[in-house]
Amino acid sequence: MTDQVLRIGILVDSPIASVYLHDIVQWAQSQSNIRVDHLIVHSPPASGTSHTPPPSKGLLGRLARAMFNAVARMERKRLKRDGRFPRHGQTVDLRGALKSVLELNPIVSPSGVVYRFTADDVERVRALGLDVLIRGGGGMLRGDILSAARLGVVSFHHADNRINRGMPAAFWEVFHREDATGFTLQRLTEELDGGDVLMRGQFPTRHYYLLNQAALYEKSNYHLKVLLTRIARTGDLPPTIAPIPYAGKLFRAPRASQTLAYVLRLVQSSLRKRLDRIRGKEYRWQVSYVRSGWSHAVLWRGTTISNPVGRYLADPFVIERDGLSFCFVEDFDCNSKRGHISAYELGNRDATFLAAVIKEPFHMSFPYLFEYEGDLFMCPETSEKNEIRIYRCTDFPLKWQLEKTIMSNVRAADTMLFERDGFWWMLTNIDPSGIGDYCSELFVFRSRSPLSTDWEPHDGNPVVVDSARARNAGLIRDGEKIYRVSQKQGFDQYGKGSQVNEILTLTTNAYEEVCVAAIEPNFQDGIIGTHHLHCTKTTTVFDSLKLSNIAKSR
């Protein structure tokens, strides 16, 4: 469908709509093969029937609404101070961007929930010749409106509908302290909550409701663009994801007791963090190693490298030279809040610090190592610079020089490069929404050389949208097999665990991996996280997160 334009109509309750819908319209106007043609407004029915379910009745219902609204007001102020989501909650008149407006009169059910349309109204929509409708308003659509566009009606469910159906969006995941908050994109059908699922994704759950909601809306909006781009390229919807039974309950607005419990948990968490600071304690990473390959590693036997004064170590990569093991790590300075790359020699009983080997005026971590044409290279994480850089080793292990910037103007972290089937492949974690989340999407590219600046993107990018396994945490080559180690994020916690995934399929249009081992932070007393693992045939290196006494480490 490369020579055709995907024509879209947006269904809304009012032309005054969210900034996220406005963002979709503006984005579509910048595309050569996508166009939003019409704004289709559900005018209020003449009967005056409400478009929303009737509110809870009685004193307890009014109290619950008042308490939840008070919490939302406080959180809006907090979100404004945060600064990352300045537009969340704002509305825009879409008529400023869309001149073609069609008004319909929905037939609303007595409950105010279900919307149907007359045959004449449906025919008016069908006559527009649209490829797809996007549901941007309220109500559960039923009847022939669902087939008024060639590909039907695409709608968001701002939750993973396998585990959460209901409202408010992004609240219950925080309330239950779920590790991830999800979204679902589906083509609507007559079945309540049973649309054809086209795409799902999961992101780390933030620690308070409106922050979590703002991040969810920003991220899921990006993936609607991804879906529309694929539809425009192929001319059809992607294959649907097989449904599974929903064993949860229908979530509703919180009761007064639940809102109170939510607030108390926030206060408790804040007090605990403040008390840790008063006591001079802070969670810091540490690096350990064992003398075995990864599959035989017994992590509790690991030798832990002492963190330097005022710094901590993380993201270890190990390499063998002349019978000796050398480990390159992120060396994070707790005062400057920036990391650089340092080298250690790993002995049988202890590790020896060699030197800081790469230090730039921006944060660096994840010193990924690879060999190419007889030379050793490093691709450290340089997201603060908005670049993917390659450094060449000129005198092992201490001297390195910048070889090439292979990608610019890209928010990417934890990039890994390797050769397979005659190509060099790049696995990297890009933050496409610009909100500082490098943990949710895995992107794949390929080229003929790791030093190329011309990288072909994978047709399915991002190939993983899941904060439980998207972020890279190391690469293992074991014979003909390649394993990608990935991170798992937790509720309000970076680096809760990791897992080893065997890459089964890697082509320009397919990516498949399977988890072969899960690594939980159970191998040392007092640790709460682990987010990296790498190895040679004789040595495995890994890291862990532990509450440390700051005074003793300065």
Secondary structure, 3 states (H helix, E strand, C coil): CCCCCEEEEEEECCCEEEHHHHHHHHHHHCCCCEEEEEEEEECCCCCCCCCCCCCCCHHHHHHHHHHHHHHHHHHHHHHHHHCCCCCCCCEEEHHHCCCCEEEECCEECCCCCEEECCHHHHHHHHCCCCCEEEECCCCEECCHHHHCCCCCEEEEECCCCCCCEECCCCCHHHHCCCCEEEEEEEECCCCCCCCEEEEEEEEECCCCHHHHHHHHHHHHHHHHHHHHHHHHHHCCCCCCCCCCCCCCCEECCCCHHHHHHHHHHHHHHHHHHHHHHHCCEEEEEEEEEECCCHHHCCHHHCEEECCCCCEEEEEEEEEEECCEEEEEEEEEECCCCEEEEEEEEECCCCEEEEEEEECCCCCCEEEEEEEECCEEEEEEECHHHCEEEEEEEEECCCEEEEEEEEEECCCEEEEEEEEECCEEEEEEEECCCCCCCCCCEEEEEEECCCCCCCCEECCCCCCEEECCCCCEEEEEEECCEEEEEEEEEECCEEEEEEEEEEEEEECCCCEEEEEEEEECCCCCCCEEECCCEEECCCCEEEEEEEEEEHHHHC
